[in-house]
Amino acid sequence: MGLGNRSFEKLNAEYGEIRRENERLYDERLQRIYSSYPELKDYDDEIAVAGLDLAFAGVRGTDGSSLKAKYDELTASREKFISEKGIDPAYRERIYTCPVCRDTGYIVKEDGPAEKCGCFKKRESEILLEESGMSGILEKNNFSVMRTDLMDDENKAHFLKAVDLCRDFIATFDTDYRNIMFCGTVGTGKSFLSACIASELLASYHSVVYMSAKTLFDSLAEAQFAKGDAAEAAALRDRIYDCDLLIIDDLGTEMTNSFVGTELFTIINERFNARRSVIISTNLELPLLRDRYSDRIFSRITGSYDVLKMCGPDLRSVY
Ligand SMILES: [Zn+2]
């Protein structure tokens, strides 16, 4: 899915702004040159009229040879004038920040649908990363910096099995609907593996939202109870409910109350119904999860999540 509607519209508006700004720069440059060389404006105006006459003659099918001669003569005089005055011939060229897509964000192919330009994809990635809440987290948390050398054989085998499942989760993300729950004590790689998955999915233009449970429920409570900006509150809910992957980190560290219980169930249930994946990490043992939240949350999670029990020593200093 990539960017949500709101962000997509914002990005398209950003391109509109770039086009307007470049149009303004183009006009400004042209006016500056015309005020220094008024004759150049006369040439350009006359050539524009001559060009139109020629085009009309073509449409009507009448003999345009004299019009063509006039047009050629005018353009030749203009070129001569430009070179005599030392004017940059590019003064009439449109200004584009990205000449490849002419600041539209898309490349239109003759024999197929329009494709996103590289510049658009780059902005899309930047926005996805910004919205994921993971800027600064991913450099230290991705598969390329993964280390298992400090684990004993048993823990290593267990960890690598979890890694395999994560890689499989990524590889089948667009075709299979799956969820993961990482359980285990502090520093066993739960958040690390969540971030590895996020990093790979962001790179393939999926929208990911990563929030600690505390931030998630605090933000939702603020949006609901504080008289804040309604549009901002709606945007927060859109992100949480509509992103391709939601990561709730450290479930159980938030202050649990009935609001949290209801919100958690709604998020898990709505995303389940929409077949949108969730990754949860928690220090809580499964029975504690049932005690703290509710049977319905517990059964939803055990029924539709791969539960990965992480173990081993605290590896936070390694990552
Ligand atoms: Zn472009």
py3Dmol code that shows the C-alpha trace and the ligand (Angstrom):
import py3Dmol

protein = """\
ATOM      1  CA  MET A   1       0.000   0.000   0.000  1.00  0.00           C
ATOM      2  CA  GLY A   2       2.801   2.416   0.819  1.00  0.00           C
ATOM      3  CA  LEU A   3       1.803   5.962   1.650  1.00  0.00           C
ATOM      4  CA  GLY A   4      -1.667   6.533   3.082  1.00  0.00           C
ATOM      5  CA  ASN A   5      -4.102   8.812   1.219  1.00  0.00           C
ATOM      6  CA  ARG A   6      -3.337  11.811   3.362  1.00  0.00           C
ATOM      7  CA  SER A   7       0.440  11.541   2.872  1.00  0.00           C
ATOM      8  CA  PHE A   8       0.027  10.729  -0.798  1.00  0.00           C
ATOM      9  CA  GLU A   9      -2.024  13.875  -1.343  1.00  0.00           C
ATOM     10  CA  LYS A  10       0.526  15.867   0.626  1.00  0.00           C
ATOM     11  CA  LEU A  11       3.336  14.549  -1.543  1.00  0.00           C
ATOM     12  CA  ASN A  12       1.434  15.362  -4.739  1.00  0.00           C
ATOM     13  CA  ALA A  13       0.831  18.855  -3.365  1.00  0.00           C
ATOM     14  CA  GLU A  14       4.572  19.116  -2.731  1.00  0.00           C
ATOM     15  CA  TYR A  15       5.171  18.403  -6.426  1.00  0.00           C
ATOM     16  CA  GLY A  16       2.574  21.030  -7.355  1.00  0.00           C
ATOM     17  CA  GLU A  17       4.484  23.513  -5.225  1.00  0.00           C
ATOM     18  CA  ILE A  18       7.798  22.607  -6.898  1.00  0.00           C
ATOM     19  CA  ARG A  19       6.225  23.120 -10.344  1.00  0.00           C
ATOM     20  CA  ARG A  20       4.770  26.499  -9.359  1.00  0.00           C
ATOM     21  CA  GLU A  21       8.079  27.651  -7.900  1.00  0.00           C
ATOM     22  CA  ASN A  22      10.015  26.611 -11.006  1.00  0.00           C
ATOM     23  CA  GLU A  23       7.419  28.316 -13.201  1.00  0.00           C
ATOM     24  CA  ARG A  24       7.903  31.480 -11.160  1.00  0.00           C
ATOM     25  CA  LEU A  25      11.703  31.229 -11.522  1.00  0.00           C
ATOM     26  CA  TYR A  26      11.292  30.702 -15.247  1.00  0.00           C
ATOM     27  CA  ASP A  27       9.065  33.783 -15.622  1.00  0.00           C
ATOM     28  CA  GLU A  28      11.388  35.853 -13.474  1.00  0.00           C
ATOM     29  CA  ARG A  29      14.422  34.880 -15.559  1.00  0.00           C
ATOM     30  CA  LEU A  30      12.573  35.580 -18.805  1.00  0.00           C
ATOM     31  CA  GLN A  31      11.379  39.023 -17.652  1.00  0.00           C
ATOM     32  CA  ARG A  32      14.910  39.892 -16.542  1.00  0.00           C
ATOM     33  CA  ILE A  33      16.351  38.993 -19.951  1.00  0.00           C
ATOM     34  CA  TYR A  34      13.528  40.777 -21.815  1.00  0.00           C
ATOM     35  CA  SER A  35      14.044  43.955 -19.844  1.00  0.00           C
ATOM     36  CA  SER A  36      17.751  43.890 -20.751  1.00  0.00           C
ATOM     37  CA  TYR A  37      17.056  42.939 -24.386  1.00  0.00           C
ATOM     38  CA  PRO A  38      13.583  44.134 -25.483  1.00  0.00           C
ATOM     39  CA  GLU A  39      14.384  43.077 -29.072  1.00  0.00           C
ATOM     40  CA  LEU A  40      14.567  39.491 -27.879  1.00  0.00           C
ATOM     41  CA  LYS A  41      10.966  39.672 -26.685  1.00  0.00           C
ATOM     42  CA  ASP A  42       9.938  40.989 -30.118  1.00  0.00           C
ATOM     43  CA  TYR A  43      11.707  38.061 -31.773  1.00  0.00           C
ATOM     44  CA  ASP A  44      10.086  35.550 -29.450  1.00  0.00           C
ATOM     45  CA  ASP A  45       6.602  37.048 -29.944  1.00  0.00           C
ATOM     46  CA  GLU A  46       6.955  37.127 -33.713  1.00  0.00           C
ATOM     47  CA  ILE A  47       8.337  33.583 -33.815  1.00  0.00           C
ATOM     48  CA  ALA A  48       5.433  32.357 -31.662  1.00  0.00           C
ATOM     49  CA  VAL A  49       2.919  33.909 -34.100  1.00  0.00           C
ATOM     50  CA  ALA A  50       4.817  32.600 -37.131  1.00  0.00           C
ATOM     51  CA  GLY A  51       4.921  29.137 -35.591  1.00  0.00           C
ATOM     52  CA  LEU A  52       1.161  29.176 -35.032  1.00  0.00           C
ATOM     53  CA  ASP A  53       0.504  30.343 -38.607  1.00  0.00           C
ATOM     54  CA  LEU A  54       2.649  27.509 -39.868  1.00  0.00           C
ATOM     55  CA  ALA A  55       0.853  24.980 -37.704  1.00  0.00           C
ATOM     56  CA  PHE A  56      -2.569  26.197 -38.902  1.00  0.00           C
ATOM     57  CA  ALA A  57      -1.452  25.956 -42.513  1.00  0.00           C
ATOM     58  CA  GLY A  58      -0.477  22.356 -41.786  1.00  0.00           C
ATOM     59  CA  VAL A  59      -3.884  21.619 -40.266  1.00  0.00           C
ATOM     60  CA  ARG A  60      -5.742  23.254 -43.177  1.00  0.00           C
ATOM     61  CA  GLY A  61      -3.512  21.544 -45.736  1.00  0.00           C
ATOM     62  CA  THR A  62      -2.613  24.826 -47.483  1.00  0.00           C
ATOM     63  CA  ASP A  63       0.809  25.640 -48.869  1.00  0.00           C
ATOM     64  CA  GLY A  64       2.941  26.792 -45.965  1.00  0.00           C
ATOM     65  CA  SER A  65       6.273  27.238 -47.756  1.00  0.00           C
ATOM     66  CA  SER A  66       6.343  31.037 -47.473  1.00  0.00           C
ATOM     67  CA  LEU A  67       5.289  30.819 -43.811  1.00  0.00           C
ATOM     68  CA  LYS A  68       8.042  28.275 -43.221  1.00  0.00           C
ATOM     69  CA  ALA A  69      10.595  30.566 -44.855  1.00  0.00           C
ATOM     70  CA  LYS A  70       9.443  33.445 -42.664  1.00  0.00           C
ATOM     71  CA  TYR A  71       9.651  31.274 -39.555  1.00  0.00           C
ATOM     72  CA  ASP A  72      13.165  30.063 -40.418  1.00  0.00           C
ATOM     73  CA  GLU A  73      14.321  33.578 -41.163  1.00  0.00           C
ATOM     74  CA  LEU A  74      13.045  34.869 -37.823  1.00  0.00           C
ATOM     75  CA  THR A  75      14.614  32.029 -35.823  1.00  0.00           C
ATOM     76  CA  ALA A  76      17.935  32.495 -37.633  1.00  0.00           C
ATOM     77  CA  SER A  77      17.883  36.233 -36.823  1.00  0.00           C
ATOM     78  CA  ARG A  78      17.112  35.458 -33.213  1.00  0.00           C
ATOM     79  CA  GLU A  79      19.992  32.968 -32.951  1.00  0.00           C
ATOM     80  CA  LYS A  80      22.311  35.563 -34.439  1.00  0.00           C
ATOM     81  CA  PHE A  81      21.104  38.182 -31.968  1.00  0.00           C
ATOM     82  CA  ILE A  82      21.529  35.781 -29.039  1.00  0.00           C
ATOM     83  CA  SER A  83      25.082  34.872 -29.952  1.00  0.00           C
ATOM     84  CA  GLU A  84      26.053  38.509 -30.647  1.00  0.00           C
ATOM     85  CA  LYS A  85      24.784  39.595 -27.243  1.00  0.00           C
ATOM     86  CA  GLY A  86      26.248  36.572 -25.490  1.00  0.00           C
ATOM     87  CA  ILE A  87      22.851  35.461 -24.120  1.00  0.00           C
ATOM     88  CA  ASP A  88      22.611  31.925 -22.791  1.00  0.00           C
ATOM     89  CA  PRO A  89      20.415  30.098 -25.357  1.00  0.00           C
ATOM     90  CA  ALA A  90      18.878  28.120 -22.500  1.00  0.00           C
ATOM     91  CA  TYR A  91      16.935  31.215 -21.368  1.00  0.00           C
ATOM     92  CA  ARG A  92      13.766  29.781 -22.964  1.00  0.00           C
ATOM     93  CA  GLU A  93      14.160  26.361 -21.423  1.00  0.00           C
ATOM     94  CA  ARG A  94      11.762  25.402 -18.665  1.00  0.00           C
ATOM     95  CA  ILE A  95      13.252  24.907 -15.220  1.00  0.00           C
ATOM     96  CA  TYR A  96      12.850  21.482 -13.650  1.00  0.00           C
ATOM     97  CA  THR A  97      14.109  20.250 -10.302  1.00  0.00           C
ATOM     98  CA  CYS A  98      13.891  16.735 -11.761  1.00  0.00           C
ATOM     99  CA  PRO A  99      14.253  16.852 -15.552  1.00  0.00           C
ATOM    100  CA  VAL A 100      13.500  13.111 -15.754  1.00  0.00           C
ATOM    101  CA  CYS A 101       9.834  13.467 -14.751  1.00  0.00           C
ATOM    102  CA  ARG A 102       9.579  17.248 -15.249  1.00  0.00           C
ATOM    103  CA  ASP A 103       8.533  17.539 -11.619  1.00  0.00           C
ATOM    104  CA  THR A 104       5.412  15.459 -12.076  1.00  0.00           C
ATOM    105  CA  GLY A 105       6.771  12.524 -10.029  1.00  0.00           C
ATOM    106  CA  TYR A 106       5.814  10.121 -12.793  1.00  0.00           C
ATOM    107  CA  ILE A 107       7.338   8.855 -15.982  1.00  0.00           C
ATOM    108  CA  VAL A 108       4.764   8.218 -18.672  1.00  0.00           C
ATOM    109  CA  LYS A 109       5.644   5.359 -20.953  1.00  0.00           C
ATOM    110  CA  GLU A 110       4.117   5.067 -24.382  1.00  0.00           C
ATOM    111  CA  ASP A 111       3.222   1.422 -24.018  1.00  0.00           C
ATOM    112  CA  GLY A 112       2.253   1.087 -20.412  1.00  0.00           C
ATOM    113  CA  PRO A 113       1.043   2.740 -17.243  1.00  0.00           C
ATOM    114  CA  ALA A 114       2.872   5.700 -15.738  1.00  0.00           C
ATOM    115  CA  GLU A 115       5.694   4.760 -13.391  1.00  0.00           C
ATOM    116  CA  LYS A 116       6.870   6.557 -10.303  1.00  0.00           C
ATOM    117  CA  CYS A 117      10.041   8.528 -10.947  1.00  0.00           C
ATOM    118  CA  GLY A 118      13.142   7.877  -8.826  1.00  0.00           C
ATOM    119  CA  CYS A 119      12.740  11.294  -7.182  1.00  0.00           C
ATOM    120  CA  PHE A 120       9.187  10.400  -6.121  1.00  0.00           C
ATOM    121  CA  LYS A 121      10.265   7.046  -4.715  1.00  0.00           C
ATOM    122  CA  LYS A 122      13.035   8.749  -2.759  1.00  0.00           C
ATOM    123  CA  ARG A 123      10.579  11.221  -1.206  1.00  0.00           C
ATOM    124  CA  GLU A 124       8.165   8.397  -0.537  1.00  0.00           C
ATOM    125  CA  SER A 125      10.857   6.498   1.387  1.00  0.00           C
ATOM    126  CA  GLU A 126      11.755   9.604   3.351  1.00  0.00           C
ATOM    127  CA  ILE A 127       8.131  10.186   4.313  1.00  0.00           C
ATOM    128  CA  LEU A 128       7.551   6.531   5.154  1.00  0.00           C
ATOM    129  CA  LEU A 129      10.602   6.551   7.408  1.00  0.00           C
ATOM    130  CA  GLU A 130       9.553   9.825   9.010  1.00  0.00           C
ATOM    131  CA  GLU A 131       6.047   8.483   9.636  1.00  0.00           C
ATOM    132  CA  SER A 132       7.305   5.142  10.912  1.00  0.00           C
ATOM    133  CA  GLY A 133       8.847   6.846  13.920  1.00  0.00           C
ATOM    134  CA  MET A 134      12.022   4.876  13.268  1.00  0.00           C
ATOM    135  CA  SER A 135      14.446   7.563  12.078  1.00  0.00           C
ATOM    136  CA  GLY A 136      17.682   6.945  13.924  1.00  0.00           C
ATOM    137  CA  ILE A 137      16.672   3.454  15.041  1.00  0.00           C
ATOM    138  CA  LEU A 138      17.300   1.584  11.836  1.00  0.00           C
ATOM    139  CA  GLU A 139      21.035   2.186  11.336  1.00  0.00           C
ATOM    140  CA  LYS A 140      21.779   0.175  14.448  1.00  0.00           C
ATOM    141  CA  ASN A 141      18.981  -2.304  13.957  1.00  0.00           C
ATOM    142  CA  ASN A 142      19.012  -4.168  10.677  1.00  0.00           C
ATOM    143  CA  PHE A 143      20.062  -7.583   9.443  1.00  0.00           C
ATOM    144  CA  SER A 144      23.431  -6.288   8.213  1.00  0.00           C
ATOM    145  CA  VAL A 145      24.616  -5.490  11.753  1.00  0.00           C
ATOM    146  CA  MET A 146      23.217  -8.670  13.298  1.00  0.00           C
ATOM    147  CA  ARG A 147      25.684 -10.557  15.510  1.00  0.00           C
ATOM    148  CA  THR A 148      25.378 -13.980  17.041  1.00  0.00           C
ATOM    149  CA  ASP A 149      28.994 -14.500  18.114  1.00  0.00           C
ATOM    150  CA  LEU A 150      28.309 -13.787  21.768  1.00  0.00           C
ATOM    151  CA  MET A 151      25.543 -16.372  22.027  1.00  0.00           C
ATOM    152  CA  ASP A 152      26.101 -19.926  23.095  1.00  0.00           C
ATOM    153  CA  ASP A 153      25.176 -22.614  20.586  1.00  0.00           C
ATOM    154  CA  GLU A 154      21.754 -23.282  21.983  1.00  0.00           C
ATOM    155  CA  ASN A 155      20.728 -19.614  22.100  1.00  0.00           C
ATOM    156  CA  LYS A 156      22.232 -19.016  18.706  1.00  0.00           C
ATOM    157  CA  ALA A 157      20.249 -21.845  17.128  1.00  0.00           C
ATOM    158  CA  HIS A 158      17.094 -20.528  18.765  1.00  0.00           C
ATOM    159  CA  PHE A 159      17.785 -16.972  17.644  1.00  0.00           C
ATOM    160  CA  LEU A 160      18.582 -18.002  14.072  1.00  0.00           C
ATOM    161  CA  LYS A 161      15.301 -19.887  13.915  1.00  0.00           C
ATOM    162  CA  ALA A 162      13.530 -16.651  14.842  1.00  0.00           C
ATOM    163  CA  VAL A 163      15.551 -14.827  12.173  1.00  0.00           C
ATOM    164  CA  ASP A 164      14.407 -17.361   9.576  1.00  0.00           C
ATOM    165  CA  LEU A 165      10.809 -16.789  10.528  1.00  0.00           C
ATOM    166  CA  CYS A 166      11.315 -13.014  10.273  1.00  0.00           C
ATOM    167  CA  ARG A 167      12.877 -13.313   6.834  1.00  0.00           C
ATOM    168  CA  ASP A 168       9.990 -15.489   5.758  1.00  0.00           C
ATOM    169  CA  PHE A 169       7.546 -12.932   7.162  1.00  0.00           C
ATOM    170  CA  ILE A 170       9.215 -10.259   4.984  1.00  0.00           C
ATOM    171  CA  ALA A 171       9.402 -12.431   1.863  1.00  0.00           C
ATOM    172  CA  THR A 172       5.708 -13.320   1.994  1.00  0.00           C
ATOM    173  CA  PHE A 173       4.476  -9.991   3.363  1.00  0.00           C
ATOM    174  CA  ASP A 174       2.510  -9.046   0.253  1.00  0.00           C
ATOM    175  CA  THR A 175       0.923 -12.446  -0.215  1.00  0.00           C
ATOM    176  CA  ASP A 176       0.417 -13.980   3.241  1.00  0.00           C
ATOM    177  CA  TYR A 177      -1.275 -12.249   6.127  1.00  0.00           C
ATOM    178  CA  ARG A 178       0.743 -12.929   9.277  1.00  0.00           C
ATOM    179  CA  ASN A 179       1.438 -11.416  12.675  1.00  0.00           C
ATOM    180  CA  ILE A 180       4.272 -11.936  15.123  1.00  0.00           C
ATOM    181  CA  MET A 181       4.437 -11.721  18.862  1.00  0.00           C
ATOM    182  CA  PHE A 182       7.932 -11.653  20.342  1.00  0.00           C
ATOM    183  CA  CYS A 183       7.975 -12.690  24.001  1.00  0.00           C
ATOM    184  CA  GLY A 184      10.989 -12.774  26.249  1.00  0.00           C
ATOM    185  CA  THR A 185      13.088 -10.966  28.765  1.00  0.00           C
ATOM    186  CA  VAL A 186      14.898  -7.695  28.192  1.00  0.00           C
ATOM    187  CA  GLY A 187      17.677  -7.695  25.596  1.00  0.00           C
ATOM    188  CA  THR A 188      16.901 -10.962  23.830  1.00  0.00           C
ATOM    189  CA  GLY A 189      16.491  -9.311  20.440  1.00  0.00           C
ATOM    190  CA  LYS A 190      12.724  -8.680  20.293  1.00  0.00           C
ATOM    191  CA  SER A 191      12.944  -5.009  19.346  1.00  0.00           C
ATOM    192  CA  PHE A 192      15.995  -5.683  17.222  1.00  0.00           C
ATOM    193  CA  LEU A 193      14.172  -8.217  15.045  1.00  0.00           C
ATOM    194  CA  SER A 194      11.078  -5.976  14.832  1.00  0.00           C
ATOM    195  CA  ALA A 195      13.318  -3.188  13.550  1.00  0.00           C
ATOM    196  CA  CYS A 196      15.037  -5.532  11.068  1.00  0.00           C
ATOM    197  CA  ILE A 197      11.650  -6.392   9.597  1.00  0.00           C
ATOM    198  CA  ALA A 198      10.641  -2.705   9.519  1.00  0.00           C
ATOM    199  CA  SER A 199      13.861  -1.760   7.789  1.00  0.00           C
ATOM    200  CA  GLU A 200      13.355  -4.295   4.990  1.00  0.00           C
ATOM    201  CA  LEU A 201       9.682  -3.449   4.496  1.00  0.00           C
ATOM    202  CA  LEU A 202      10.317   0.304   4.420  1.00  0.00           C
ATOM    203  CA  ALA A 203      12.945  -0.306   1.754  1.00  0.00           C
ATOM    204  CA  SER A 204      10.275  -1.963  -0.383  1.00  0.00           C
ATOM    205  CA  TYR A 205       7.900   1.015   0.060  1.00  0.00           C
ATOM    206  CA  HIS A 206       5.606  -0.379   2.729  1.00  0.00           C
ATOM    207  CA  SER A 207       4.231   1.888   5.396  1.00  0.00           C
ATOM    208  CA  VAL A 208       5.362   0.916   8.853  1.00  0.00           C
ATOM    209  CA  VAL A 209       4.418   2.519  12.136  1.00  0.00           C
ATOM    210  CA  TYR A 210       6.596   1.725  15.104  1.00  0.00           C
ATOM    211  CA  MET A 211       5.506   2.846  18.553  1.00  0.00           C
ATOM    212  CA  SER A 212       6.261   1.787  22.065  1.00  0.00           C
ATOM    213  CA  ALA A 213       3.047   0.700  23.809  1.00  0.00           C
ATOM    214  CA  LYS A 214       3.397   3.664  26.119  1.00  0.00           C
ATOM    215  CA  THR A 215       3.637   6.196  23.287  1.00  0.00           C
ATOM    216  CA  LEU A 216       0.865   4.488  21.358  1.00  0.00           C
ATOM    217  CA  PHE A 217      -1.698   4.592  24.171  1.00  0.00           C
ATOM    218  CA  ASP A 218      -0.568   7.994  25.461  1.00  0.00           C
ATOM    219  CA  SER A 219      -1.013   9.464  21.976  1.00  0.00           C
ATOM    220  CA  LEU A 220      -4.418   7.843  21.546  1.00  0.00           C
ATOM    221  CA  ALA A 221      -5.561   9.070  24.953  1.00  0.00           C
ATOM    222  CA  GLU A 222      -4.356  12.574  24.196  1.00  0.00           C
ATOM    223  CA  ALA A 223      -6.137  12.528  20.844  1.00  0.00           C
ATOM    224  CA  GLN A 224      -9.343  11.311  22.466  1.00  0.00           C
ATOM    225  CA  PHE A 225      -9.501  13.284  25.699  1.00  0.00           C
ATOM    226  CA  ALA A 226      -7.544  16.457  25.091  1.00  0.00           C
ATOM    227  CA  LYS A 227      -9.241  19.106  23.036  1.00  0.00           C
ATOM    228  CA  GLY A 228      -6.494  18.945  20.481  1.00  0.00           C
ATOM    229  CA  ASP A 229      -6.507  19.280  16.755  1.00  0.00           C
ATOM    230  CA  ALA A 230      -9.221  16.938  15.406  1.00  0.00           C
ATOM    231  CA  ALA A 231      -7.427  16.547  12.079  1.00  0.00           C
ATOM    232  CA  GLU A 232      -4.247  15.512  13.851  1.00  0.00           C
ATOM    233  CA  ALA A 233      -6.135  12.966  15.939  1.00  0.00           C
ATOM    234  CA  ALA A 234      -7.723  11.529  12.790  1.00  0.00           C
ATOM    235  CA  ALA A 235      -4.309  11.370  11.116  1.00  0.00           C
ATOM    236  CA  LEU A 236      -2.920   9.439  14.090  1.00  0.00           C
ATOM    237  CA  ARG A 237      -5.756   6.902  13.920  1.00  0.00           C
ATOM    238  CA  ASP A 238      -5.293   6.570  10.147  1.00  0.00           C
ATOM    239  CA  ARG A 239      -1.626   5.808  10.621  1.00  0.00           C
ATOM    240  CA  ILE A 240      -2.261   3.226  13.320  1.00  0.00           C
ATOM    241  CA  TYR A 241      -5.142   1.496  11.546  1.00  0.00           C
ATOM    242  CA  ASP A 242      -4.099   1.803   7.906  1.00  0.00           C
ATOM    243  CA  CYS A 243      -0.327   1.315   7.826  1.00  0.00           C
ATOM    244  CA  ASP A 244       0.909  -1.888   6.215  1.00  0.00           C
ATOM    245  CA  LEU A 245       2.685  -2.985   9.383  1.00  0.00           C
ATOM    246  CA  LEU A 246       2.107  -1.788  12.926  1.00  0.00           C
ATOM    247  CA  ILE A 247       4.803  -2.546  15.497  1.00  0.00           C
ATOM    248  CA  ILE A 248       3.842  -2.220  19.138  1.00  0.00           C
ATOM    249  CA  ASP A 249       7.013  -2.398  21.167  1.00  0.00           C
ATOM    250  CA  ASP A 250       7.209  -3.297  24.839  1.00  0.00           C
ATOM    251  CA  LEU A 251       3.558  -4.113  25.418  1.00  0.00           C
ATOM    252  CA  GLY A 252       3.000  -4.304  29.158  1.00  0.00           C
ATOM    253  CA  THR A 253       5.203  -1.358  30.092  1.00  0.00           C
ATOM    254  CA  GLU A 254       2.325   1.104  29.668  1.00  0.00           C
ATOM    255  CA  MET A 255      -0.049   2.021  32.456  1.00  0.00           C
ATOM    256  CA  THR A 256      -2.825  -0.488  31.846  1.00  0.00           C
ATOM    257  CA  ASN A 257      -6.418   0.632  32.365  1.00  0.00           C
ATOM    258  CA  SER A 258      -9.761   0.043  30.699  1.00  0.00           C
ATOM    259  CA  PHE A 259      -9.030   2.622  27.979  1.00  0.00           C
ATOM    260  CA  VAL A 260      -5.816   0.782  27.055  1.00  0.00           C
ATOM    261  CA  GLY A 261      -7.595  -2.592  27.097  1.00  0.00           C
ATOM    262  CA  THR A 262     -10.344  -1.360  24.785  1.00  0.00           C
ATOM    263  CA  GLU A 263      -7.968   0.407  22.408  1.00  0.00           C
ATOM    264  CA  LEU A 264      -5.627  -2.573  22.230  1.00  0.00           C
ATOM    265  CA  PHE A 265      -8.475  -4.942  21.412  1.00  0.00           C
ATOM    266  CA  THR A 266      -9.894  -2.552  18.807  1.00  0.00           C
ATOM    267  CA  ILE A 267      -6.514  -2.144  17.120  1.00  0.00           C
ATOM    268  CA  ILE A 268      -5.793  -5.874  17.091  1.00  0.00           C
ATOM    269  CA  ASN A 269      -9.300  -6.744  15.976  1.00  0.00           C
ATOM    270  CA  GLU A 270      -9.691  -4.069  13.286  1.00  0.00           C
ATOM    271  CA  ARG A 271      -6.319  -4.841  11.816  1.00  0.00           C
ATOM    272  CA  PHE A 272      -7.126  -8.546  11.918  1.00  0.00           C
ATOM    273  CA  ASN A 273     -10.375  -7.921  10.015  1.00  0.00           C
ATOM    274  CA  ALA A 274      -8.548  -5.794   7.457  1.00  0.00           C
ATOM    275  CA  ARG A 275      -5.741  -8.383   7.221  1.00  0.00           C
ATOM    276  CA  ARG A 276      -3.105  -5.848   8.144  1.00  0.00           C
ATOM    277  CA  SER A 277      -0.128  -7.227  10.029  1.00  0.00           C
ATOM    278  CA  VAL A 278       0.953  -6.387  13.562  1.00  0.00           C
ATOM    279  CA  ILE A 279       4.150  -7.193  15.411  1.00  0.00           C
ATOM    280  CA  ILE A 280       4.030  -7.025  19.182  1.00  0.00           C
ATOM    281  CA  SER A 281       6.953  -7.392  21.515  1.00  0.00           C
ATOM    282  CA  THR A 282       6.503  -7.936  25.217  1.00  0.00           C
ATOM    283  CA  ASN A 283       8.372  -8.957  28.344  1.00  0.00           C
ATOM    284  CA  LEU A 284       5.205 -10.550  29.667  1.00  0.00           C
ATOM    285  CA  GLU A 285       4.728 -14.286  29.748  1.00  0.00           C
ATOM    286  CA  LEU A 286       1.576 -15.367  27.916  1.00  0.00           C
ATOM    287  CA  PRO A 287      -0.468 -16.162  31.052  1.00  0.00           C
ATOM    288  CA  LEU A 288       0.353 -12.696  32.390  1.00  0.00           C
ATOM    289  CA  LEU A 289      -0.870 -11.206  29.157  1.00  0.00           C
ATOM    290  CA  ARG A 290      -4.240 -12.816  29.715  1.00  0.00           C
ATOM    291  CA  ASP A 291      -4.355 -11.532  33.298  1.00  0.00           C
ATOM    292  CA  ARG A 292      -3.383  -8.009  32.369  1.00  0.00           C
ATOM    293  CA  TYR A 293      -5.638  -7.537  29.346  1.00  0.00           C
ATOM    294  CA  SER A 294      -8.535  -9.849  28.601  1.00  0.00           C
ATOM    295  CA  ASP A 295      -9.439 -13.266  27.352  1.00  0.00           C
ATOM    296  CA  ARG A 296     -10.565 -11.874  24.037  1.00  0.00           C
ATOM    297  CA  ILE A 297      -7.224 -10.123  23.438  1.00  0.00           C
ATOM    298  CA  PHE A 298      -5.378 -13.245  24.544  1.00  0.00           C
ATOM    299  CA  SER A 299      -7.301 -15.542  22.244  1.00  0.00           C
ATOM    300  CA  ARG A 300      -7.016 -13.146  19.290  1.00  0.00           C
ATOM    301  CA  ILE A 301      -3.242 -13.078  19.734  1.00  0.00           C
ATOM    302  CA  THR A 302      -2.694 -16.775  20.331  1.00  0.00           C
ATOM    303  CA  GLY A 303      -5.054 -17.591  17.468  1.00  0.00           C
ATOM    304  CA  SER A 304      -3.546 -15.365  14.780  1.00  0.00           C
ATOM    305  CA  TYR A 305       0.045 -14.572  15.777  1.00  0.00           C
ATOM    306  CA  ASP A 306       3.253 -16.571  15.449  1.00  0.00           C
ATOM    307  CA  VAL A 307       4.445 -16.455  19.042  1.00  0.00           C
ATOM    308  CA  LEU A 308       8.237 -16.356  19.169  1.00  0.00           C
ATOM    309  CA  LYS A 309       9.694 -16.926  22.561  1.00  0.00           C
ATOM    310  CA  MET A 310      13.074 -15.229  22.700  1.00  0.00           C
ATOM    311  CA  CYS A 311      15.669 -16.320  25.235  1.00  0.00           C
ATOM    312  CA  GLY A 312      19.298 -15.956  26.192  1.00  0.00           C
ATOM    313  CA  PRO A 313      21.420 -13.300  27.849  1.00  0.00           C
ATOM    314  CA  ASP A 314      20.809  -9.555  27.629  1.00  0.00           C
ATOM    315  CA  LEU A 315      22.351  -8.555  24.296  1.00  0.00           C
ATOM    316  CA  ARG A 316      21.502  -4.872  24.336  1.00  0.00           C
ATOM    317  CA  SER A 317      25.153  -3.888  24.584  1.00  0.00           C
ATOM    318  CA  VAL A 318      25.841  -5.833  21.402  1.00  0.00           C
ATOM    319  CA  TYR A 319      23.264  -4.110  19.279  1.00  0.00           C
TER     320      TYR A 319
END
"""
ligand_1 = """\
1
ZN
Zn 11.560 12.857 -11.015
"""
view = py3Dmol.view(width=600, height=400)
view.addModel(protein, "pdb")
view.setStyle({"model": 0}, {"cartoon": {"style": "trace"}})
view.addModel(ligand_1, "xyz")
view.setStyle({"model": 1}, {"stick": {}})
view.zoomTo()
view.show()
